[in-house]
Amino acid sequence: MAQSISSQTNDLKKMSSRSSGIRIFKWTLLSPLVCLALFLLPVFILQLYFAFHSWTIYLSSWSAAEYVGIELFQEALQDKRFFWAVARSLLFASLSTIGCFVFGLILALLMYKPFRGHGFFYIVFILPMLTVPIVIAYTCDMLLYRAGPINGFLSTIFGTEMRFTWLSNPDFAIFTVVMLEIWNWTPFTFIILIAGLSSIPKEPLEAARILGANRLKIFMEIQLPLLRPVIFLALILRFLEAMAEFPKTWGLLQGGPGSATETIPIYLYLITWQFFDISKAAATSYVVMLIMIFVILFAIRILRKEKQSMDTLYSVRSSGS
């Protein structure tokens, strides 16, 4: 009797120490976020003040700004230039996300099994992600001009003089930046997808091989369904980051030629620091924030559904075994 009571007491102590450890771990992760939120809170409050008051740099103080209500939000929503910036951002983010996923998946399928020189190729493939974006912009500016090395290389391959305007053609400029974004951030999706492939259980793969399934069938019917949560995670994170891309686009084209590459970050930068329309920029940034909140909530909903489907799949497997 005494032994059972002491064992129960020890179990309760273990449970309480485990729960306290979990709480400490949670606060360790959350405390930097809380500190960052408290640090940025005055900035958000000041930005909200600007969004409802018509303030310019020519006024003597913030209190001299005139209260205009939601007029600035209406002006932002009626600005055709803003909607074109949103459309370009969506196009840029969608194309670059798809490109990063396709090339990242190909690299992950080639690299998830170890081979001689695996570490060397792994380092080579992640180097683009470690390159500073503004360095990529200035380097590509030298490589992509009409008489530059890229056109020279293409001229050698095709046997004819190539003078393609990669940067000055308004119909193609945004696709040039998309290609740079794909080169820069394919390693990100590569790392996520190779981690997902490495975590897939070996038993169903071995069973499929014994049954005579080829590599394509194994990939389509076993690996790809098990990778769905990882794929959605990589796509969502890459899309959100691409929507905020600024340094390469600004360093290479400054939103040009004309407004061909004027995405949301470029548009906000221009109206803030070149047109000095601080209040409109504040209101527009809140509109963009609301759009991104809806996108993030939609992404969280997708990830939850994928988690539930995977939990159901593993529960069925465990009950069947």
C-alpha positions as CSV (number, residue, x, y, z in Angstrom):
1,M,0.0,0.0,0.0
2,A,2.8,2.4,1.0
3,Q,4.7,1.5,-2.2
4,S,1.7,2.3,-4.4
5,I,1.2,5.6,-2.7
6,S,4.8,6.5,-3.1
7,S,4.8,5.5,-6.8
8,Q,1.6,7.6,-7.4
9,T,3.4,10.5,-5.6
10,N,6.4,10.1,-7.9
11,D,4.2,10.0,-11.0
12,L,2.5,13.2,-9.9
13,K,5.9,14.8,-9.3
14,K,7.0,13.7,-12.8
15,M,3.8,15.0,-14.4
16,S,4.1,18.4,-12.6
17,S,7.8,18.8,-13.5
18,R,7.0,17.9,-17.1
19,S,4.2,20.4,-17.3
20,S,6.4,23.1,-15.7
21,G,9.1,22.3,-18.2
22,I,6.6,22.7,-21.1
23,R,5.5,26.1,-19.6
24,I,9.1,27.2,-19.4
25,F,9.7,26.1,-22.9
26,K,6.6,28.0,-24.2
27,W,7.6,31.2,-22.4
28,T,11.2,30.8,-23.7
29,L,9.7,30.9,-27.3
30,L,7.1,33.5,-26.6
31,S,9.0,36.0,-24.6
32,P,11.1,37.3,-27.6
33,L,7.9,37.7,-29.6
34,V,6.2,39.6,-26.7
35,C,9.2,41.9,-26.4
36,L,9.2,42.5,-30.1
37,A,5.5,43.3,-30.1
38,L,5.9,45.7,-27.2
39,F,8.8,47.4,-29.0
40,L,6.8,47.7,-32.3
41,L,3.5,48.8,-30.6
42,P,4.3,52.5,-30.6
43,V,5.2,52.3,-34.3
44,F,1.8,50.7,-35.1
45,I,0.0,53.3,-33.0
46,L,1.8,56.2,-34.7
47,Q,1.0,54.6,-38.1
48,L,-2.6,54.3,-37.2
49,Y,-2.7,58.0,-36.2
50,F,-1.2,58.9,-39.6
51,A,-3.8,56.7,-41.3
52,F,-6.7,58.8,-39.9
53,H,-5.0,62.2,-40.1
54,S,-3.7,64.1,-43.1
55,W,-0.1,64.7,-42.0
56,T,2.7,65.9,-44.3
57,I,6.4,66.7,-43.6
58,Y,5.6,70.4,-44.1
59,L,3.4,70.6,-40.9
60,S,5.1,71.8,-37.7
61,S,3.9,68.9,-35.5
62,W,1.8,65.7,-35.5
63,S,-1.0,67.5,-33.6
64,A,-1.4,69.9,-36.4
65,A,-2.6,67.2,-38.7
66,E,-6.3,67.3,-39.7
67,Y,-8.5,64.4,-38.8
68,V,-10.0,62.9,-42.1
69,G,-11.6,59.7,-40.8
70,I,-11.6,56.9,-43.4
71,E,-11.0,59.2,-46.3
72,L,-7.4,58.0,-46.8
73,F,-8.5,54.4,-46.8
74,Q,-11.1,55.2,-49.5
75,E,-8.4,57.0,-51.5
76,A,-6.1,54.0,-51.3
77,L,-8.9,51.6,-52.4
78,Q,-9.8,53.9,-55.3
79,D,-6.2,54.2,-56.5
80,K,-5.8,52.2,-59.7
81,R,-2.0,52.2,-59.3
82,F,-2.4,50.4,-56.0
83,F,-4.6,47.7,-57.6
84,W,-2.0,47.2,-60.3
85,A,0.7,46.9,-57.7
86,V,-1.4,44.2,-55.9
87,A,-1.9,42.4,-59.3
88,R,1.9,42.5,-60.0
89,S,2.7,41.2,-56.5
90,L,0.2,38.3,-56.9
91,L,1.7,37.5,-60.3
92,F,5.3,37.7,-59.1
93,A,4.6,35.7,-55.9
94,S,2.6,33.0,-57.7
95,L,5.1,32.4,-60.5
96,S,8.2,32.5,-58.2
97,T,6.5,30.2,-55.7
98,I,5.6,27.6,-58.4
99,G,9.2,27.9,-59.9
100,C,10.8,27.5,-56.5
101,F,8.6,24.5,-55.7
102,V,9.3,22.7,-59.0
103,F,13.1,23.1,-59.0
104,G,13.2,22.5,-55.2
105,L,11.3,19.2,-55.6
106,I,13.6,18.1,-58.4
107,L,16.7,18.8,-56.3
108,A,15.2,17.1,-53.3
109,L,14.4,14.0,-55.2
110,L,17.9,13.9,-56.5
111,M,19.5,14.6,-53.1
112,Y,17.5,12.9,-50.4
113,K,19.4,9.6,-50.8
114,P,23.1,9.9,-49.8
115,F,25.8,9.4,-52.4
116,R,29.5,10.3,-52.9
117,G,29.9,14.1,-52.9
118,H,26.4,14.6,-51.3
119,G,27.7,17.2,-48.9
120,F,29.5,19.2,-51.6
121,F,26.4,19.4,-53.8
122,Y,24.2,20.2,-50.8
123,I,26.4,23.3,-50.0
124,V,26.4,24.3,-53.7
125,F,22.6,24.1,-53.9
126,I,22.0,26.3,-50.8
127,L,24.6,29.0,-51.7
128,P,22.0,31.1,-53.6
129,M,19.9,31.5,-50.5
130,L,22.9,32.8,-48.5
131,T,23.7,35.5,-51.1
132,V,22.7,39.0,-50.1
133,P,19.7,40.1,-52.4
134,I,21.1,43.5,-53.2
135,V,24.4,41.8,-54.4
136,I,22.2,39.6,-56.6
137,A,20.5,42.6,-58.1
138,Y,23.8,44.5,-58.9
139,T,25.5,41.4,-60.3
140,C,22.5,40.6,-62.5
141,D,22.4,44.2,-63.7
142,M,25.9,43.7,-65.1
143,L,25.1,40.3,-66.5
144,L,21.8,41.1,-68.2
145,Y,22.5,44.3,-70.1
146,R,22.1,44.0,-73.9
147,A,25.8,43.4,-74.6
148,G,26.4,41.5,-71.4
149,P,27.6,37.9,-70.8
150,I,24.2,36.3,-70.8
151,N,23.3,37.5,-74.3
152,G,26.8,36.7,-75.4
153,F,26.4,33.1,-74.1
154,L,23.0,32.7,-75.8
155,S,24.5,34.1,-79.0
156,T,27.2,31.4,-78.9
157,I,24.7,28.7,-78.3
158,F,22.2,29.7,-81.0
159,G,24.7,30.9,-83.5
160,T,23.1,34.3,-84.0
161,E,23.5,37.7,-82.3
162,M,21.2,38.0,-79.3
163,R,20.4,41.5,-77.9
164,F,17.5,40.7,-75.7
165,T,16.4,43.5,-73.4
166,W,16.0,41.6,-70.1
167,L,15.6,44.7,-68.0
168,S,14.4,47.5,-70.3
169,N,11.5,45.6,-71.9
170,P,8.3,46.4,-69.8
171,D,6.6,43.3,-71.0
172,F,9.4,41.0,-69.7
173,A,11.0,42.9,-66.8
174,I,8.9,41.3,-64.1
175,F,9.7,37.8,-65.5
176,T,13.4,38.6,-65.2
177,V,12.9,39.4,-61.5
178,V,10.8,36.2,-61.1
179,M,13.8,34.2,-62.5
180,L,16.1,35.9,-60.0
181,E,13.7,35.1,-57.2
182,I,13.5,31.5,-58.2
183,W,17.3,31.2,-58.3
184,N,17.6,33.0,-54.9
185,W,14.9,31.0,-53.0
186,T,14.8,27.5,-54.6
187,P,17.2,26.3,-51.8
188,F,14.5,27.2,-49.2
189,T,11.9,24.9,-50.7
190,F,14.7,22.3,-51.4
191,I,15.6,22.2,-47.7
192,I,11.9,21.8,-46.6
193,L,11.1,19.1,-49.2
194,I,14.3,17.1,-48.6
195,A,13.4,17.1,-44.9
196,G,9.9,15.9,-45.7
197,L,11.2,13.1,-48.0
198,S,13.7,12.0,-45.4
199,S,11.0,11.7,-42.8
200,I,8.7,9.4,-44.9
201,P,8.5,5.9,-43.3
202,K,10.5,3.3,-45.2
203,E,8.0,0.4,-44.7
204,P,5.4,1.5,-47.3
205,L,8.2,2.2,-49.9
206,E,9.8,-1.2,-49.4
207,A,6.4,-2.9,-49.6
208,A,5.6,-1.1,-52.9
209,R,9.0,-2.2,-54.3
210,I,8.3,-5.8,-53.3
211,L,5.0,-5.6,-55.1
212,G,6.8,-4.4,-58.3
213,A,5.9,-0.7,-58.3
214,N,8.2,1.5,-60.3
215,R,9.7,4.7,-59.1
216,L,7.1,6.9,-60.7
217,K,4.2,5.0,-59.1
218,I,5.9,5.0,-55.7
219,F,6.3,8.7,-55.9
220,M,2.8,9.5,-57.2
221,E,0.9,7.1,-54.8
222,I,3.1,7.0,-51.7
223,Q,5.6,9.8,-51.4
224,L,3.5,12.6,-52.9
225,P,0.4,12.1,-50.7
226,L,2.6,11.8,-47.6
227,L,4.4,15.0,-48.6
228,R,1.2,17.1,-49.0
229,P,1.5,18.9,-45.6
230,V,5.2,19.7,-46.2
231,I,4.4,20.9,-49.8
232,F,1.6,23.2,-48.5
233,L,3.9,24.5,-45.8
234,A,6.7,25.3,-48.3
235,L,4.3,26.9,-50.8
236,I,2.6,29.1,-48.2
237,L,5.9,30.3,-46.6
238,R,7.4,31.0,-50.0
239,F,4.3,32.8,-51.3
240,L,4.2,35.1,-48.2
241,E,7.9,35.9,-48.5
242,A,7.6,36.6,-52.2
243,M,4.7,39.1,-51.6
244,A,7.2,41.1,-49.5
245,E,10.1,41.0,-51.9
246,F,11.8,44.4,-52.2
247,P,15.6,44.5,-52.4
248,K,16.2,42.7,-55.7
249,T,13.3,44.5,-57.5
250,W,14.4,48.0,-56.2
251,G,18.1,47.4,-56.6
252,L,17.6,46.2,-60.2
253,L,14.8,48.2,-61.6
254,Q,13.3,50.6,-59.0
255,G,9.9,49.6,-60.1
256,G,10.6,50.2,-63.8
257,P,10.7,50.4,-66.7
258,G,7.8,52.7,-66.1
259,S,5.8,50.8,-63.5
260,A,6.3,47.3,-64.9
261,T,7.8,45.9,-61.7
262,E,6.0,48.2,-59.2
263,T,4.8,45.6,-56.6
264,I,3.2,46.4,-53.3
265,P,6.5,47.0,-51.4
266,I,7.8,49.3,-54.2
267,Y,4.5,51.2,-54.3
268,L,4.6,51.8,-50.6
269,Y,8.2,52.9,-50.7
270,L,7.5,55.3,-53.5
271,I,4.5,57.0,-52.0
272,T,6.3,57.3,-48.6
273,W,9.9,58.3,-49.4
274,Q,9.6,59.9,-52.9
275,F,6.1,61.4,-52.9
276,F,6.2,62.0,-49.1
277,D,2.5,61.1,-48.8
278,I,2.9,59.7,-45.3
279,S,-0.7,59.4,-44.4
280,K,-1.8,57.7,-47.6
281,A,1.1,55.3,-47.2
282,A,0.0,54.5,-43.6
283,A,-3.5,53.8,-44.7
284,T,-2.4,51.7,-47.6
285,S,-0.1,49.7,-45.5
286,Y,-3.0,48.8,-43.2
287,V,-5.1,47.7,-46.2
288,V,-2.2,45.5,-47.3
289,M,-1.9,44.2,-43.7
290,L,-5.6,43.2,-43.7
291,I,-5.2,41.4,-47.1
292,M,-2.2,39.5,-45.8
293,I,-4.0,38.6,-42.6
294,F,-6.8,37.0,-44.7
295,V,-4.2,35.1,-46.7
296,I,-2.5,33.8,-43.6
297,L,-5.8,32.7,-42.0
298,F,-6.6,30.9,-45.2
299,A,-3.2,29.2,-45.2
300,I,-3.6,28.2,-41.5
301,R,-7.0,26.6,-42.4
302,I,-5.4,24.6,-45.2
303,L,-2.5,23.4,-43.0
304,R,-5.0,22.4,-40.3
305,K,-7.0,20.4,-42.8
306,E,-3.9,18.7,-44.0
307,K,-2.8,17.9,-40.5
308,Q,-6.3,16.4,-39.7
309,S,-6.1,14.2,-42.9
310,M,-2.7,13.0,-42.0
311,D,-3.8,12.2,-38.4
312,T,-6.7,10.3,-39.8
313,L,-4.4,8.4,-42.2
314,Y,-2.0,7.4,-39.4
315,S,-4.8,6.5,-37.0
316,V,-6.2,4.1,-39.7
317,R,-2.8,2.6,-40.2
318,S,-2.2,2.1,-36.5
319,S,-5.7,0.6,-36.0
320,G,-5.2,-1.7,-39.0
321,S,-1.9,-3.0,-37.7
